[in-house]
Amino acid sequence: MLVRRWVRAACGACMLLVVSRAVPQDRFDREKSAREYVQFLVLQLDQWKQEFPQQFYAALVKPPVDSSKMSAAAKDGAVEFAESIKRLSALSAAPDLMTNAEFRSQLDKALTVTKEMNQAMSVQRFPAPLQNSWDQIRSTLNNLARVYNLEMLAVLEPPGGGGGRGGRRGPAAATAAAAGPVPGGLAGYIVDLACARRGKGMWTNAECVARCVRDGDKVVLVTDDGKVYQITNQDKIAPETYGQVVTLTGKVEGDAITVESFKL
């Protein structure tokens, strides 16, 4: 009888030990996941810190951009952005990243120094590739701002015409896209929709694409300048194309393509 009571007591203690360990482990996993998400966003921004400023300052000296109408803060925004991201990247290894006051303060500074540049991008007619790059950078900064409850950058539409997104698809371009097959096909990366919106850093991540597709997301074609085409017949896309540059041929209607064939 005493043996049985001891066994029951020991088993009960073991169960309590398992439960007590499971709860902290669950909390730890959530914190780890959040930390890795923040580090992933910082890594994306880090990939832009050299390319974007170079493109930005090259655009300032060419029409139709009129840099004389831009404030000094707007002009300095690109280099300030690069410096801020450099510091963010160094701080992102902190074990207490989710509550790290220095990281949060640096992120707030990155948002502040790019605010006037963001405004200028909505007024000046910058080249479409540069505008698309900024759209992705701003989206990533705003995703970080949500995590740390900071004020986000305003999502402002660029002016129409030959520069930003407003000038990328005029009536003639829309008519050509709707007409049917595109000569030579559409070239771009095969990614899931979520990764397509996260920037170039994710377009070649085949493992992430495969995981998102398993979770129910659909694959799309994203061109080098960020244009996303929905793929109407998902069964035509083979897993080996995930994260790869492919050329799709088929019927194009607006922002969607019905694939007839693809070529890696």
Phi and psi in degrees as a GROMACS rama.xvg file:
@    title "Ramachandran Plot"
@    xaxis  label "Phi"
@    yaxis  label "Psi"
@TYPE xy
-64.2585  -37.2945  LEU-2
-62.1667  -44.3351  VAL-3
-61.9538  -42.6473  ARG-4
-62.6308  -39.7614  ARG-5
-64.9783  -41.1106  TRP-6
-62.537  -46.0215  VAL-7
-61.57  -41.6897  ARG-8
-64.3955  -41.8807  ALA-9
-64.8347  -41.5063  ALA-10
-64.4963  -40.83  CYS-11
-62.769  -40.3728  GLY-12
-64.2083  -39.2864  ALA-13
-62.887  -42.1091  CYS-14
-63.9704  -41.7232  MET-15
-62.3473  -38.8269  LEU-16
-64.1621  -42.4657  LEU-17
-62.9854  -45.96  VAL-18
-64.3068  -44.1757  VAL-19
-63.4893  -31.8431  SER-20
-78.5303  -32.0189  ARG-21
-67.2322  -38.6771  ALA-22
-66.4492  -50.7132  VAL-23
-60.9502  -36.6104  PRO-24
-61.9461  -39.8886  GLN-25
-64.0464  -42.1863  ASP-26
-64.8682  -40.4195  ARG-27
-61.8602  -42.1365  PHE-28
-63.3706  -41.0983  ASP-29
-64.6005  -41.1621  ARG-30
-65.5174  -40.9974  GLU-31
-62.685  -42.3055  LYS-32
-62.4789  -43.2083  SER-33
-64.8258  -41.2934  ALA-34
-63.8135  -41.8454  ARG-35
-66.7166  -34.0005  GLU-36
-64.2116  -45.4339  TYR-37
-62.2762  -44.0653  VAL-38
-63.0851  -36.2595  GLN-39
-64.2271  -42.7062  PHE-40
-64.6776  -40.4471  LEU-41
-64.88  -39.1902  VAL-42
-61.5325  -40.0092  LEU-43
-59.9746  -48.184  GLN-44
-62.8464  -37.0411  LEU-45
-61.0082  -32.0228  ASP-46
-70.7298  -18.4661  GLN-47
-96.4179  -12.1386  TRP-48
-67.1367  -20.6923  LYS-49
-101.148  -45.652  GLN-50
-64.1831  -45.7643  GLU-51
-64.9115  -49.1223  PHE-52
-57.0402  -39.6151  PRO-53
-61.155  -45.5306  GLN-54
-66.1625  -39.2916  GLN-55
-62.3652  -49.3444  PHE-56
-72.6948  -26.4678  TYR-57
-67.1925  -36.388  ALA-58
-72.1425  -27.3787  ALA-59
-63.8716  -25.2805  LEU-60
-99.3736  9.32574  VAL-61
-126.501  141.688  LYS-62
-64.2314  152.475  PRO-63
-88.2968  7.26778  PRO-64
-70.2635  131.425  VAL-65
-114.099  91.4936  ASP-66
-67.7886  -17.8766  SER-67
-66.5338  -19.3267  SER-68
-95.3793  6.27332  LYS-69
-103.106  145.298  MET-70
-73.0266  162.699  SER-71
-62.8943  -37.0085  ALA-72
-64.7231  -37.7309  ALA-73
-66.1543  -41.5802  ALA-74
-66.8365  -36.5423  LYS-75
-79.6922  -9.22867  ASP-76
-57.4564  -38.2784  GLY-77
-68.0088  -44.9971  ALA-78
-71.6368  -35.0337  VAL-79
-64.9391  -37.9438  GLU-80
-59.3914  -47.3301  PHE-81
-61.6808  -42.6541  ALA-82
-65.7355  -40.6374  GLU-83
-64.7996  -41.2618  SER-84
-68.8082  -34.1844  ILE-85
-59.8832  -42.7308  LYS-86
-70.8812  -40.2758  ARG-87
-59.7254  -41.6957  LEU-88
-61.8529  -40.7686  SER-89
-67.3848  -32.8692  ALA-90
-83.991  -14.2932  LEU-91
-71.2174  -9.7576  SER-92
-86.2594  -1.89  ALA-93
-60.9496  133.127  ALA-94
-64.7659  -26.1363  PRO-95
-101.364  37.2627  ASP-96
-51.8452  -38.8643  LEU-97
-70.926  -18.9412  MET-98
-123.53  10.0712  THR-99
-72.605  115.063  ASN-100
-66.356  -36.2923  ALA-101
-67.0483  -40.4945  GLU-102
-64.2791  -44.4167  PHE-103
-62.0425  -41.456  ARG-104
-64.9616  -39.6834  SER-105
-68.1499  -37.5439  GLN-106
-63.9179  -42.5074  LEU-107
-60.3565  -38.4358  ASP-108
-66.0538  -40.9157  LYS-109
-60.5256  -40.0897  ALA-110
-67.2901  -38.8664  LEU-111
-68.6719  -45.4253  THR-112
-71.7177  -17.1162  VAL-113
-100.224  0.319847  THR-114
-62.8533  -47.5681  LYS-115
-72.5983  -32.5239  GLU-116
-64.311  -40.7234  MET-117
-58.8809  -40.8598  ASN-118
-64.237  -43.0223  GLN-119
-63.906  -34.7639  ALA-120
-64.7476  -21.1492  MET-121
-90.1548  -9.00926  SER-122
-108.726  -44.6973  VAL-123
-83.2174  153.166  GLN-124
-94.2548  78.7895  ARG-125
-75.6092  157.739  PHE-126
-57.797  146.611  PRO-127
-56.9299  -44.8305  ALA-128
-60.3394  -38.4481  PRO-129
-67.8137  -42.3625  LEU-130
-61.6619  -40.3186  GLN-131
-65.0261  -39.7957  ASN-132
-61.0092  -43.466  SER-133
-66.0751  -38.2126  TRP-134
-55.8447  -43.2524  ASP-135
-70.89  -39.4985  GLN-136
-63.6103  -47.0501  ILE-137
-61.0084  -41.618  ARG-138
-61.028  -40.9718  SER-139
-68.8791  -42.4995  THR-140
-59.5906  -41.3783  LEU-141
-69.1266  -32.4416  ASN-142
-63.6578  -40.0776  ASN-143
-67.0341  -39.5028  LEU-144
-60.7075  -37.1357  ALA-145
-63.2475  -41.5034  ARG-146
-61.8284  -39.8379  VAL-147
-102.632  12.4236  TYR-148
55.0335  48.1598  ASN-149
-108.842  161.336  LEU-150
-67.8521  129.939  GLU-151
-87.3439  159.704  MET-152
-73.0864  140.85  LEU-153
-67.4796  139.755  ALA-154
-90.1783  103.17  VAL-155
-111.984  137.928  LEU-156
-80.0823  134.357  GLU-157
-71.5001  162.116  PRO-158
-68.2875  157.401  PRO-159
-75.4291  173.061  GLY-160
109.145  -151.202  GLY-161
-85.9423  8.21898  GLY-162
-106.447  -91.6732  GLY-163
-75.6695  -158.253  GLY-164
-58.3947  -33.3317  ARG-165
-60.2746  -25.3294  GLY-166
-98.4453  0.788857  GLY-167
-76.8555  -35.1791  ARG-168
-128.401  86.4416  ARG-169
-81.2704  -179.333  GLY-170
-56.4503  -39.9314  PRO-171
-64.5286  -41.413  ALA-172
-66.3913  -41.0257  ALA-173
-63.8268  -39.9003  ALA-174
-65.0229  -41.1939  THR-175
-64.375  -38.8708  ALA-176
-67.9057  -34.2425  ALA-177
-81.8193  -9.83429  ALA-178
-72.09  -21.3491  ALA-179
138.387  -143.775  GLY-180
-59.9897  141.392  PRO-181
-92.28  127.128  VAL-182
-55.0146  124.4  PRO-183
83.9478  -12.5759  GLY-184
88.1157  178.273  GLY-185
-102.963  127.841  LEU-186
-103.77  138.431  ALA-187
175.204  -170.868  GLY-188
-98.1877  139.941  TYR-189
-90.0769  111.395  ILE-190
-140.079  167.992  VAL-191
-79.8613  162.199  ASP-192
-61.346  -40.4623  LEU-193
-62.3444  -46.0315  ALA-194
-67.0787  -32.2792  CYS-195
-60.2711  -33.3863  ALA-196
-86.1901  -9.31541  ARG-197
-90.0904  -5.54635  ARG-198
106.853  170.367  GLY-199
-59.088  -26.9325  LYS-200
-61.0974  -21.4489  GLY-201
-103.262  -8.05286  MET-202
-69.9102  -21.0543  TRP-203
-107.969  10.575  THR-204
-88.3852  83.8687  ASN-205
-62.0466  -35.6725  ALA-206
-64.9053  -42.5636  GLU-207
-66.0907  -40.7832  CYS-208
-59.8796  -47.2595  VAL-209
-60.7268  -40.647  ALA-210
-66.0462  -43.0764  ARG-211
-65.0875  -37.8441  CYS-212
-65.5084  -41.2597  VAL-213
-61.2098  -30.2728  ARG-214
-83.4538  0.220917  ASP-215
111.305  -2.34009  GLY-216
-75.7987  159.065  ASP-217
-102.971  152.144  LYS-218
-85.1771  150.499  VAL-219
-136.227  171.255  VAL-220
-108.591  123.867  LEU-221
-115.715  124.185  VAL-222
-77.8702  169.308  THR-223
-61.3464  -27.1851  ASP-224
-93.6388  10.5534  ASP-225
93.784  3.48935  GLY-226
-72.7588  128.835  LYS-227
-104.533  128.624  VAL-228
-113.247  125.413  TYR-229
-70.433  145.876  GLN-230
-109.404  113.581  ILE-231
-73.6774  -33.5036  THR-232
-109.507  85.4512  ASN-233
-59.5342  -28.8878  GLN-234
-66.7555  -14.1917  ASP-235
-80.005  -11.1937  LYS-236
-98.997  117.524  ILE-237
-84.2661  145.857  ALA-238
-56.8996  -28.9539  PRO-239
-67.7857  -11.1615  GLU-240
-87.8516  -9.0742  THR-241
-59.4858  128.046  TYR-242
75.8477  5.64892  GLY-243
-104.394  156.537  GLN-244
-83.7537  122.718  VAL-245
-130.772  164.564  VAL-246
-116.955  118.124  THR-247
-99.5109  135.983  LEU-248
-117.301  146.777  THR-249
158.519  -163.559  GLY-250
-91.8016  121.098  LYS-251
-102.619  126.558  VAL-252
-130.656  104.817  GLU-253
64.356  -119.601  GLY-254
-102.808  24.8968  ASP-255
-132.668  150.856  ALA-256
-133.356  134.692  ILE-257
-98.2986  111.242  THR-258
-77.9835  132.585  VAL-259
-100.59  -37.6395  GLU-260
-159.209  164.046  SER-261
-139.708  157.907  PHE-262
-139.455  126.125  LYS-263
